[in-house]
Amino acid sequence: MPVDTRDYYADLGVPRTARREEVRRAYRTLARLHHPDVNREPGAEERFKAIAEAYQVLSDPRRRRDYDASQATADDWLGSLFSGLGAAPGRQAGPQRRRPPYNQPGPRDQAPQQGRPGADNQAGFAVAVEDAYHGGRRTVTLPGPTGRPRQYTVDVPAGVAEGQRIRLAGQGAPGSDGGPSGDLYLVVHLSPHPRYKVHGRDIMVELPVAPWEAALGAPVQVQTPGGPVRLDVPPGSSSGRRLRLRGKGLPNLRGTAGDLYVKVRIVVPPNLSRRERRLYAELAAASTTDPRSTA
């Protein structure tokens, strides 16, 4: 007779008297801990499949009754098998002990448990735009699992975006009965910046230009989170015109980087020299442009 040695109760870390809600709660906790999208450790996927199989059986009343009955039958069969084995020649066989079936009270119900994993925690994490662009290691002080301030070392990936989560494995709430601690998830919030505005992975920056640069066009230098870049301002650029620098926004390790949008802002000199004033007066007299005619 084939014997199923899988212990679904041990897979979920619940006693055999566990109610359906306890089974469901244990499954959700373990599935979140061992899901392949979250846990990259060797054997995590096999563990996740075992947890899912155990839950499918123990969450269904009919399948659970059949499973308990099969385990009891298996114990009876194993007990009879070992009780029928004689002692070695020259020795007298001693009394045989029969193991109680799984669905009866006794030491089998106190099988070693894996413990309950701790809960996952979540906290906000402020990141400067430059740090989001370059990435790097940061030290941040947050309330620990006991509520006391604690320092965490965080590896910020290059190109991290608003709302993205950074996982610190094992830094969540402690488990019970020897179970593993949960994880801490840091939700990224980009800090306000005096120069850059971020929308997704695109970055917006204002570019002050002189009136003659806007009118005649000029090569200028634009400061970006990745360093200064050259930009050719087209002739006839008005305030508010947006110029696009493809791929100069936040990087993306899994796809296309964002873009940098440069918004032209014409800046008039606050104090004019006599010669500058004279030249502006000559321009005003010679120009036929009426900027308000198109308003």
TORROTI-735425 format. One line per field, with one value per residue (C-alpha): residue in three letters; x, y, z. Coordinates in steps of 0.1 Angstrom, whole numbers. Example, Ala and Ser with C-alpha at 12.3 -4.5 7.8 and 13.67 -1.06 7.14 Angstrom:
// residues 2
fimi: (Ala_Ser);
east: (123_137);
north: (-45_-11);
up: (78_71);
//
This chain:
// residues 295
fimi: (Met_Pro_Val_Asp_Thr_Arg_Asp_Tyr_Tyr_Ala_Asp_Leu_Gly_Val_Pro_Arg_Thr_Ala_Arg_Arg_Glu_Glu_Val_Arg_Arg_Ala_Tyr_Arg_Thr_Leu_Ala_Arg_Leu_His_His_Pro_Asp_Val_Asn_Arg_Glu_Pro_Gly_Ala_Glu_Glu_Arg_Phe_Lys_Ala_Ile_Ala_Glu_Ala_Tyr_Gln_Val_Leu_Ser_Asp_Pro_Arg_Arg_Arg_Arg_Asp_Tyr_Asp_Ala_Ser_Gln_Ala_Thr_Ala_Asp_Asp_Trp_Leu_Gly_Ser_Leu_Phe_Ser_Gly_Leu_Gly_Ala_Ala_Pro_Gly_Arg_Gln_Ala_Gly_Pro_Gln_Arg_Arg_Arg_Pro_Pro_Tyr_Asn_Gln_Pro_Gly_Pro_Arg_Asp_Gln_Ala_Pro_Gln_Gln_Gly_Arg_Pro_Gly_Ala_Asp_Asn_Gln_Ala_Gly_Phe_Ala_Val_Ala_Val_Glu_Asp_Ala_Tyr_His_Gly_Gly_Arg_Arg_Thr_Val_Thr_Leu_Pro_Gly_Pro_Thr_Gly_Arg_Pro_Arg_Gln_Tyr_Thr_Val_Asp_Val_Pro_Ala_Gly_Val_Ala_Glu_Gly_Gln_Arg_Ile_Arg_Leu_Ala_Gly_Gln_Gly_Ala_Pro_Gly_Ser_Asp_Gly_Gly_Pro_Ser_Gly_Asp_Leu_Tyr_Leu_Val_Val_His_Leu_Ser_Pro_His_Pro_Arg_Tyr_Lys_Val_His_Gly_Arg_Asp_Ile_Met_Val_Glu_Leu_Pro_Val_Ala_Pro_Trp_Glu_Ala_Ala_Leu_Gly_Ala_Pro_Val_Gln_Val_Gln_Thr_Pro_Gly_Gly_Pro_Val_Arg_Leu_Asp_Val_Pro_Pro_Gly_Ser_Ser_Ser_Gly_Arg_Arg_Leu_Arg_Leu_Arg_Gly_Lys_Gly_Leu_Pro_Asn_Leu_Arg_Gly_Thr_Ala_Gly_Asp_Leu_Tyr_Val_Lys_Val_Arg_Ile_Val_Val_Pro_Pro_Asn_Leu_Ser_Arg_Arg_Glu_Arg_Arg_Leu_Tyr_Ala_Glu_Leu_Ala_Ala_Ala_Ser_Thr_Thr_Asp_Pro_Arg_Ser_Thr_Ala);
east: (0_15_19_16_43_34_22_1_-4_33_36_13_26_-8_-21_-44_-72_-68_-100_-105_-97_-64_-55_-63_-43_-13_-14_-16_14_36_26_36_69_78_63_88_83_94_117_147_163_170_140_115_94_92_82_56_41_40_22_-3_-10_-15_-39_-60_-65_-69_-92_-117_-137_-143_-107_-95_-117_-104_-68_-72_-87_-59_-33_-50_-51_-15_-6_-26_-8_26_19_8_38_64_45_47_85_101_132_166_175_185_166_131_109_97_63_54_42_15_16_-17_-33_-30_-66_-64_-50_-14_22_18_-3_26_48_76_62_81_67_47_64_63_42_55_59_59_73_78_113_123_148_164_161_199_199_171_190_224_214_237_238_218_214_180_165_130_110_121_98_96_89_123_144_167_191_188_213_194_208_188_187_195_163_140_107_79_59_83_90_124_124_145_143_139_136_98_80_96_81_67_77_110_94_112_108_87_100_102_90_102_78_99_87_109_118_107_136_142_152_137_100_96_66_70_105_104_121_111_136_134_161_168_179_187_164_191_197_159_157_189_193_223_241_237_245_217_222_206_207_232_255_256_245_246_214_209_181_163_160_127_121_95_91_73_86_96_126_131_163_155_167_180_153_154_171_152_172_143_132_134_148_126_131_143_120_136_112_125_122_134_152_155_186_174_200_210_241_238_249_225_197_206_207_173_159_172_157_123_123_133_111_77_67_37_37_2_-13_-12_-23);
north: (0_34_58_96_111_147_166_195_208_211_227_255_255_249_223_196_212_245_262_271_308_299_278_307_332_309_304_341_348_321_327_363_353_326_340_338_374_384_357_349_324_289_266_294_284_247_259_281_252_230_258_262_224_222_251_236_204_219_247_223_205_173_170_177_149_125_136_131_97_86_97_77_46_51_51_19_2_13_2_-32_-35_-29_-49_-79_-78_-104_-100_-111_-148_-155_-125_-123_-98_-71_-54_-34_2_13_50_68_81_117_126_114_135_126_134_134_166_183_178_204_236_260_290_319_345_381_407_429_466_496_531_562_569_604_603_633_635_632_601_586_593_579_554_546_535_555_553_562_563_548_533_497_467_476_513_526_545_523_529_510_508_510_504_528_515_539_552_545_563_578_551_523_500_489_456_451_414_403_438_437_424_395_360_339_304_307_319_342_380_398_423_460_478_514_534_560_596_620_651_685_700_738_731_698_686_649_633_595_592_625_655_692_720_757_773_810_826_862_879_878_841_835_856_845_810_799_769_768_745_729_714_679_654_635_665_694_688_711_723_744_769_774_809_827_808_824_819_787_768_732_715_678_659_622_597_624_618_591_559_527_494_474_496_530_560_591_623_658_687_721_750_783_814_847_868_906_923_943_970_982_1001_1032_1013_985_1009_1026_993_982_1016_1011_976_989_1015_991_961_956_928_934_906_915_911_873_872);
up: (0_-9_19_15_38_31_62_50_86_90_56_68_104_120_144_132_152_133_121_85_92_109_78_55_76_78_40_32_55_41_5_8_24_-2_-34_-63_-72_-37_-24_-47_-23_-35_-29_-24_-55_-43_-8_-23_-44_-12_7_-21_-23_14_14_-14_6_41_31_15_42_21_10_45_59_32_39_77_71_47_73_100_77_68_105_111_82_93_129_118_95_122_148_125_122_145_166_154_160_196_209_222_205_229_230_199_202_178_168_172_141_132_140_176_205_215_209_171_175_190_159_155_141_119_138_125_103_115_97_70_78_55_59_37_24_12_-17_-33_-71_-75_-54_-74_-106_-95_-68_-40_-3_22_60_73_108_112_141_145_151_189_182_191_165_144_116_84_55_22_-13_-35_-71_-98_-114_-85_-91_-69_-52_-59_-29_-17_3_33_39_75_89_97_128_145_141_169_181_162_129_106_108_82_57_57_26_21_-2_-22_-21_-41_-21_-36_-55_-62_-98_-110_-112_-117_-135_-135_-150_-169_-155_-161_-156_-164_-185_-181_-214_-225_-250_-277_-271_-275_-306_-324_-310_-290_-276_-238_-210_-190_-156_-152_-124_-145_-150_-174_-211_-242_-257_-288_-282_-316_-329_-321_-289_-266_-229_-221_-251_-242_-256_-252_-243_-250_-224_-200_-174_-146_-158_-159_-155_-169_-197_-214_-195_-190_-209_-197_-207_-207_-204_-218_-196_-210_-185_-192_-177_-146_-150_-185_-194_-216_-247_-240_-235_-268_-286_-272_-283_-318_-319_-307_-334_-361_-351_-367_-343_-320_-294_-283_-318_-314_-278);
//
